[in-house]
Amino acid sequence: MANKIVREIIHAKGIDIGIYTKDFENEYISLTDIAKYRNDNDPRFVIQNWMRNRNTVEFLAVWEELHNPDFNRVQFEAVRSEAGLNRFVMTPTKWIEQTNAIGIVSKAGRYGGGTYAHSDIAMAFATWISPEFQLYIMKDYRRLKQDENSRFSLDWNLNRALSKVNYHIHTDAVKENLIPPELTPEQIAYTYASEADLLNVALFGQTAKQWKNNNPSKKGNVRDDADLNQLLVLANMESYNAILIEQGKSQSERLVLLRNLAIKQMDTLASINLSAVSALPGGDM
């Protein structure tokens, strides 16, 4: 489950339930922790007991068919033919290996290890454990999401504001160094737009118009669609471009220098995220 990984904890009736997410959309909740509500000594047995149920197997298959194009339907049919029989045994690892499932994952490790499932599946498992317990889980899970959305919105708006402040510095440098008095208002506007698109191309690989043509259904502009790291790098690029303009660098020279800066800083921010994750318990995902 690579890319950006964030670990959080749900608190429900005295039990801490781990979560990890790679993209703030697909979150995986610890079934092992949820199962401790039923059997603290051997939560694996609770999970296996749930998975040997025919209804559970069919539910998992429907989820995979909706989200996983590589789901092995042929192998699932073999599993379903056995589900519910006394001899039928199903474990998370067996389910993953036989059907190429992605909704359930098994993680090794003393800290943070165990069986995790997509939040859709985890909530179904919690309901099977105890509808009351599931409500406690959902309540704290919603609290986490509200806190997360508030933090994300604050960070994004802060970086967007910083980007706009630096843009004023950037346009001042354009005005003082690139716009002779004899230019018409139309030519002046084109120069500003040209310099703004210089940054867009260096960071996003496309002009504002190209982004709009490629994303006709999205509101705002290419910068409104940027993530936190891109906004931070954009703010740095605007300051750097102002310096390059004052140094008399041509636009073509500045494009190369700005592109190199964007690549280097985006790589650095990515490495900072990964190093922070690897320092966490169980951060070897």
C-alpha angles and dihedrals in degrees: 000000000000133000122058111001125190126182123211137166131230115207113209125165093331096314123113112217119194125224132187130185134187100193109012089254108065107051125180120209124200112257087185091062093045091050090057087075087069101031119008093181099052113015091162090070091055092052093048091048089054093047095052089062113104093221090054093051092050092047091051090049093053091050091050093048089054096047110019121064090185095056109137102233093176093058090044091058088055090051093047092052089061099038115115096021118123091243094050115114124177129180130180092251092049091049092050095047096045100043103024088238123182101183092078124043133183119217127194122215141095092248119045093000126131137074120329129184136190110272091252091058095038092056090051089051091049091051089052089051094048130328089214092052090047090058091054090050093049092048094055092039090058090049089055092050092050091050091046093050091049092051093045092049092048094048093045094048091047092053091044090053091048089050091052092049091052089047089063089053088049095050091047089057090049091050095048098043112022107035115074115199093249095066117109120239089254091053091047091052090049091052092053092047091046092054092046090052090048087066092042092054093045093052108024100026093236142067123253090256093050090051091050092050090049093047107037094157096054123093123225124017140293092279093051086056093052123113125234096268093049092051091051092050091045090056090052092046093054091054091044093049090052089056092047091050091053089050089058097246115163120243092251091052091048093050091059093045093046092048091052090049092050093051093046095047095044089051090049093050090048092051091050090055092049095046090050090052094048090055091060122091107268091011094140093097 
